[in-house]
Amino acid sequence: MNNDALTHVDSEGRIRMVDVSEKPETARVAVARGRITMSPSTCAMIAQGKVAKGNVLTTAQVAGIIAAKRTRELIPLCHPIPLTDVEVRFSVHPDAGTIDIEATAKCVGRTGVEMEALTAVSVAALTIYDMAKAVERTMQIGQIRLVRKSGGKSGTFVRQGEEDDI
C-alpha cells in the first residue's frame, strides 16, 4: 500500500493527525443526510408527538447539534473545529414510514466540517431510534452520506442527484 496517498498515515505507516497549521482559514460548509425507516404507524406517532418518552424530533435535533460539537471526542483524528452554525432538520413521511434527516455544519477554519455534519445525522437518527424503540425495535438507520461541501483547497463537492434540500 502506498502511504503517501493517505493523509492520516506518515511515511513510516504510523497514524497521525494531519497538520493543518499552514492552511488558510476559509468559510466551510458541509451537508449530510440520512434516513430512518419504520412502520407507518410508528412514524405517525412520532409526527403527532405521541411517543411516551416525549418529543422525539426536538430531542433528536438537540442531540444532533451536541454531537456535531463533540465530533472531535468521537472520531480519533478529527480536529477541534470552531463551529459557527449547526442545523438539523427533519422531513417526516408517515405514509412511507420514513424520516429524512439533514444536517448542515459551518465554520471558518483550516479544515472541513464533513465529519461534524455526518455525526449530527448519525446521532439524530440514533436518538429517534432510542426514543421510539419501545414502540418498534425493527427501525432501520441508513443512507447516511455527505451530499455537499464547500470551502478549502478541494473546493465544492455536490453528490449527483442530491442538489435539492429536504
Phi and psi restraints in degrees (value plus and minus 20) as a CYANA .aco file:
   2 ASN   PHI    -108.2   -68.2
   2 ASN   PSI      85.5   125.5
   3 ASN   PHI     -92.0   -52.0
   3 ASN   PSI     -36.0     4.0
   4 ASP   PHI     -82.1   -42.1
   4 ASP   PSI     -47.8    -7.8
   5 ALA   PHI    -103.9   -63.9
   5 ALA   PSI     -32.5     7.5
   6 LEU   PHI    -119.0   -79.0
   6 LEU   PSI      95.7   135.7
   7 THR   PHI     -92.7   -52.7
   7 THR   PSI     -40.8    -0.8
   8 HIS   PHI    -118.3   -78.3
   8 HIS   PSI      -5.8    34.2
   9 VAL   PHI    -149.5  -109.5
   9 VAL   PSI     109.7   149.7
  10 ASP   PHI    -102.4   -62.4
  10 ASP   PSI    -199.5  -159.5
  11 SER   PHI     -84.1   -44.1
  11 SER   PSI     -37.6     2.4
  12 GLU   PHI    -121.6   -81.6
  12 GLU   PSI     -10.5    29.5
  13 GLY   PHI      64.7   104.7
  13 GLY   PSI     -10.2    29.8
  14 ARG   PHI    -108.9   -68.9
  14 ARG   PSI     124.6   164.6
  15 ILE   PHI     -90.8   -50.8
  15 ILE   PSI     120.6   160.6
  16 ARG   PHI    -170.3  -130.3
  16 ARG   PSI     137.6   177.6
  17 MET   PHI    -102.4   -62.4
  17 MET   PSI     116.3   156.3
  18 VAL   PHI     -88.7   -48.7
  18 VAL   PSI     114.7   154.7
  19 ASP   PHI    -102.1   -62.1
  19 ASP   PSI      92.8   132.8
  20 VAL   PHI    -127.9   -87.9
  20 VAL   PSI      -8.7    31.3
  21 SER   PHI     -82.5   -42.5
  21 SER   PSI     -46.4    -6.4
  22 GLU   PHI    -110.9   -70.9
  22 GLU   PSI     -27.0    13.0
  23 LYS   PHI     -96.3   -56.3
  23 LYS   PSI     125.6   165.6
  24 PRO   PHI     -96.1   -56.1
  24 PRO   PSI     130.8   170.8
  25 GLU   PHI     -96.5   -56.5
  25 GLU   PSI     112.5   152.5
  26 THR   PHI    -157.9  -117.9
  26 THR   PSI     139.2   179.2
  27 ALA   PHI     -89.7   -49.7
  27 ALA   PSI     111.0   151.0
  28 ARG   PHI    -150.9  -110.9
  28 ARG   PSI     120.8   160.8
  29 VAL   PHI    -158.2  -118.2
  29 VAL   PSI     118.9   158.9
  30 ALA   PHI    -156.5  -116.5
  30 ALA   PSI     120.5   160.5
  31 VAL   PHI    -144.3  -104.3
  31 VAL   PSI     109.7   149.7
  32 ALA   PHI    -145.7  -105.7
  32 ALA   PSI     136.2   176.2
  33 ARG   PHI    -157.2  -117.2
  33 ARG   PSI     138.1   178.1
  34 GLY   PHI    -179.7  -139.7
  34 GLY   PSI     158.0   198.0
  35 ARG   PHI    -166.0  -126.0
  35 ARG   PSI     123.2   163.2
  36 ILE   PHI    -139.5   -99.5
  36 ILE   PSI     109.8   149.8
  37 THR   PHI    -131.7   -91.7
  37 THR   PSI     120.2   160.2
  38 MET   PHI    -175.3  -135.3
  38 MET   PSI    -197.6  -157.6
  39 SER   PHI     -90.9   -50.9
  39 SER   PSI     132.0   172.0
  40 PRO   PHI     -76.9   -36.9
  40 PRO   PSI     -54.5   -14.5
  41 SER   PHI     -88.6   -48.6
  41 SER   PSI     -59.7   -19.7
  42 THR   PHI     -85.7   -45.7
  42 THR   PSI     -62.5   -22.5
  43 CYS   PHI     -81.6   -41.6
  43 CYS   PSI     -60.8   -20.8
  44 ALA   PHI     -84.2   -44.2
  44 ALA   PSI     -60.3   -20.3
  45 MET   PHI     -80.4   -40.4
  45 MET   PSI     -62.5   -22.5
  46 ILE   PHI     -84.1   -44.1
  46 ILE   PSI     -66.6   -26.6
  47 ALA   PHI     -81.7   -41.7
  47 ALA   PSI     -55.2   -15.2
  48 GLN   PHI    -109.7   -69.7
  48 GLN   PSI     -20.0    20.0
  49 GLY   PHI      49.9    89.9
  49 GLY   PSI      12.2    52.2
  50 LYS   PHI    -124.3   -84.3
  50 LYS   PSI      -4.6    35.4
  51 VAL   PHI    -103.5   -63.5
  51 VAL   PSI     113.0   153.0
  52 ALA   PHI     -77.6   -37.6
  52 ALA   PSI     -52.0   -12.0
  53 LYS   PHI     -93.0   -53.0
  53 LYS   PSI     -34.8     5.2
  54 GLY   PHI     105.1   145.1
  54 GLY   PSI    -180.8  -140.8
  55 ASN   PHI     -94.8   -54.8
  55 ASN   PSI      81.0   121.0
  56 VAL   PHI     -82.1   -42.1
  56 VAL   PSI     -69.1   -29.1
  57 LEU   PHI     -90.3   -50.3
  57 LEU   PSI     -58.0   -18.0
  58 THR   PHI     -85.8   -45.8
  58 THR   PSI     -62.1   -22.1
  59 THR   PHI     -83.2   -43.2
  59 THR   PSI     -63.4   -23.4
  60 ALA   PHI     -85.9   -45.9
  60 ALA   PSI     -55.5   -15.5
  61 GLN   PHI     -84.0   -44.0
  61 GLN   PSI     -67.9   -27.9
  62 VAL   PHI     -83.3   -43.3
  62 VAL   PSI     -62.2   -22.2
  63 ALA   PHI     -81.0   -41.0
  63 ALA   PSI     -61.7   -21.7
  64 GLY   PHI     -82.9   -42.9
  64 GLY   PSI     -61.7   -21.7
  65 ILE   PHI     -85.4   -45.4
  65 ILE   PSI     -65.9   -25.9
  66 ILE   PHI     -81.3   -41.3
  66 ILE   PSI     -62.2   -22.2
  67 ALA   PHI     -81.7   -41.7
  67 ALA   PSI     -62.1   -22.1
  68 ALA   PHI     -79.1   -39.1
  68 ALA   PSI     -61.7   -21.7
  69 LYS   PHI     -88.5   -48.5
  69 LYS   PSI     -41.1    -1.1
  70 ARG   PHI    -130.3   -90.3
  70 ARG   PSI      -6.3    33.7
  71 THR   PHI     -73.7   -33.7
  71 THR   PSI     -61.7   -21.7
  72 ARG   PHI     -79.2   -39.2
  72 ARG   PSI     -43.9    -3.9
  73 GLU   PHI    -103.1   -63.1
  73 GLU   PSI     -37.4     2.6
  74 LEU   PHI    -122.2   -82.2
  74 LEU   PSI     -55.6   -15.6
  75 ILE   PHI    -126.6   -86.6
  75 ILE   PSI      93.1   133.1
  76 PRO   PHI     -74.3   -34.3
  76 PRO   PSI     -57.1   -17.1
  77 LEU   PHI    -124.1   -84.1
  77 LEU   PSI      -7.4    32.6
  78 CYS   PHI     -96.5   -56.5
  78 CYS   PSI     122.5   162.5
  79 HIS   PHI     -99.7   -59.7
  79 HIS   PSI     133.6   173.6
  80 PRO   PHI     -89.4   -49.4
  80 PRO   PSI     105.5   145.5
  81 ILE   PHI    -129.6   -89.6
  81 ILE   PSI     111.2   151.2
  82 PRO   PHI    -101.1   -61.1
  82 PRO   PSI      60.3   100.3
  83 LEU   PHI     -80.9   -40.9
  83 LEU   PSI     117.3   157.3
  84 THR   PHI    -124.4   -84.4
  84 THR   PSI     -37.5     2.5
  85 ASP   PHI    -185.4  -145.4
  85 ASP   PSI     121.9   161.9
  86 VAL   PHI    -159.5  -119.5
  86 VAL   PSI     108.7   148.7
  87 GLU   PHI    -145.2  -105.2
  87 GLU   PSI     119.2   159.2
  88 VAL   PHI    -147.1  -107.1
  88 VAL   PSI     104.1   144.1
  89 ARG   PHI    -145.6  -105.6
  89 ARG   PSI     134.6   174.6
  90 PHE   PHI    -148.0  -108.0
  90 PHE   PSI     127.5   167.5
  91 SER   PHI    -147.1  -107.1
  91 SER   PSI      91.1   131.1
  92 VAL   PHI    -117.5   -77.5
  92 VAL   PSI     110.9   150.9
  93 HIS   PHI    -145.9  -105.9
  93 HIS   PSI      61.2   101.2
  94 PRO   PHI     -77.4   -37.4
  94 PRO   PSI     -59.3   -19.3
  95 ASP   PHI     -82.9   -42.9
  95 ASP   PSI     -55.0   -15.0
  96 ALA   PHI    -109.8   -69.8
  96 ALA   PSI     -35.1     4.9
  97 GLY   PHI      51.7    91.7
  97 GLY   PSI      17.0    57.0
  98 THR   PHI    -151.8  -111.8
  98 THR   PSI     129.2   169.2
  99 ILE   PHI    -146.2  -106.2
  99 ILE   PSI      98.0   138.0
 100 ASP   PHI    -109.2   -69.2
 100 ASP   PSI     119.2   159.2
 101 ILE   PHI    -141.1  -101.1
 101 ILE   PSI     113.9   153.9
 102 GLU   PHI    -152.7  -112.7
 102 GLU   PSI     112.4   152.4
 103 ALA   PHI    -145.2  -105.2
 103 ALA   PSI     118.5   158.5
 104 THR   PHI    -140.4  -100.4
 104 THR   PSI     109.1   149.1
 105 ALA   PHI    -140.2  -100.2
 105 ALA   PSI     120.5   160.5
 106 LYS   PHI    -154.0  -114.0
 106 LYS   PSI     130.0   170.0
 107 CYS   PHI    -181.1  -141.1
 107 CYS   PSI     147.8   187.8
 108 VAL   PHI    -136.4   -96.4
 108 VAL   PSI      90.1   130.1
 109 GLY   PHI    -183.4  -143.4
 109 GLY   PSI    -190.0  -150.0
 110 ARG   PHI    -118.1   -78.1
 110 ARG   PSI     -25.7    14.3
 111 THR   PHI    -166.2  -126.2
 111 THR   PSI     140.5   180.5
 112 GLY   PHI     -96.8   -56.8
 112 GLY   PSI     152.3   192.3
 113 VAL   PHI    -136.3   -96.3
 113 VAL   PSI       3.9    43.9
 114 GLU   PHI     -80.9   -40.9
 114 GLU   PSI     -65.3   -25.3
 115 MET   PHI     -85.7   -45.7
 115 MET   PSI     -53.1   -13.1
 116 GLU   PHI     -86.8   -46.8
 116 GLU   PSI     -62.6   -22.6
 117 ALA   PHI     -85.8   -45.8
 117 ALA   PSI     -63.4   -23.4
 118 LEU   PHI     -84.8   -44.8
 118 LEU   PSI     -58.7   -18.7
 119 THR   PHI     -87.2   -47.2
 119 THR   PSI     -59.9   -19.9
 120 ALA   PHI     -79.7   -39.7
 120 ALA   PSI     -65.6   -25.6
 121 VAL   PHI     -82.8   -42.8
 121 VAL   PSI     -66.1   -26.1
 122 SER   PHI     -80.4   -40.4
 122 SER   PSI     -67.7   -27.7
 123 VAL   PHI     -92.1   -52.1
 123 VAL   PSI     -54.1   -14.1
 124 ALA   PHI     -81.4   -41.4
 124 ALA   PSI     -63.4   -23.4
 125 ALA   PHI     -84.7   -44.7
 125 ALA   PSI     -63.3   -23.3
 126 LEU   PHI     -82.3   -42.3
 126 LEU   PSI     -55.7   -15.7
 127 THR   PHI     -88.4   -48.4
 127 THR   PSI     -61.3   -21.3
 128 ILE   PHI     -78.4   -38.4
 128 ILE   PSI     -66.3   -26.3
 129 TYR   PHI     -78.6   -38.6
 129 TYR   PSI     -69.2   -29.2
 130 ASP   PHI     -78.4   -38.4
 130 ASP   PSI     -63.2   -23.2
 131 MET   PHI     -94.9   -54.9
 131 MET   PSI     -43.5    -3.5
 132 ALA   PHI    -131.6   -91.6
 132 ALA   PSI     -17.1    22.9
 133 LYS   PHI     -84.0   -44.0
 133 LYS   PSI     -45.7    -5.7
 134 ALA   PHI     -87.3   -47.3
 134 ALA   PSI     -45.3    -5.3
 135 VAL   PHI    -105.7   -65.7
 135 VAL   PSI     -61.0   -21.0
 136 GLU   PHI    -173.8  -133.8
 136 GLU   PSI     100.1   140.1
 137 ARG   PHI    -113.3   -73.3
 137 ARG   PSI     -24.0    16.0
 138 THR   PHI    -113.5   -73.5
 138 THR   PSI     -10.6    29.4
 139 MET   PHI     -77.8   -37.8
 139 MET   PSI     128.6   168.6
 140 GLN   PHI    -145.7  -105.7
 140 GLN   PSI     112.1   152.1
 141 ILE   PHI    -121.9   -81.9
 141 ILE   PSI     114.0   154.0
 142 GLY   PHI    -189.2  -149.2
 142 GLY   PSI    -193.5  -153.5
 143 GLN   PHI      36.4    76.4
 143 GLN   PSI      11.6    51.6
 144 ILE   PHI     -98.8   -58.8
 144 ILE   PSI     103.9   143.9
 145 ARG   PHI    -177.6  -137.6
 145 ARG   PSI     135.5   175.5
 146 LEU   PHI     -99.0   -59.0
 146 LEU   PSI     108.9   148.9
 147 VAL   PHI    -130.0   -90.0
 147 VAL   PSI     -41.6    -1.6
 148 ARG   PHI    -181.4  -141.4
 148 ARG   PSI     124.0   164.0
 149 LYS   PHI    -171.2  -131.2
 149 LYS   PSI     129.3   169.3
 150 SER   PHI    -164.1  -124.1
 150 SER   PSI     139.1   179.1
 151 GLY   PHI      79.8   119.8
 151 GLY   PSI     139.3   179.3
 152 GLY   PHI      61.9   101.9
 152 GLY   PSI    -200.0  -160.0
 153 LYS   PHI     -81.1   -41.1
 153 LYS   PSI     -57.7   -17.7
 154 SER   PHI    -100.5   -60.5
 154 SER   PSI     -26.3    13.7
 155 GLY   PHI      55.6    95.6
 155 GLY   PSI    -164.5  -124.5
 156 THR   PHI    -118.7   -78.7
 156 THR   PSI     118.9   158.9
 157 PHE   PHI    -146.9  -106.9
 157 PHE   PSI     112.0   152.0
 158 VAL   PHI    -151.7  -111.7
 158 VAL   PSI     102.1   142.1
 159 ARG   PHI     -86.4   -46.4
 159 ARG   PSI     110.0   150.0
 160 GLN   PHI     -76.9   -36.9
 160 GLN   PSI     112.2   152.2
 161 GLY   PHI      64.7   104.7
 161 GLY   PSI     -16.1    23.9
 162 GLU   PHI    -140.3  -100.3
 162 GLU   PSI       8.5    48.5
 163 GLU   PHI     -93.0   -53.0
 163 GLU   PSI     -41.2    -1.2
 164 ASP   PHI    -110.1   -70.1
 164 ASP   PSI     141.9   181.9
 165 ASP   PHI    -119.0   -79.0
 165 ASP   PSI     137.1   177.1
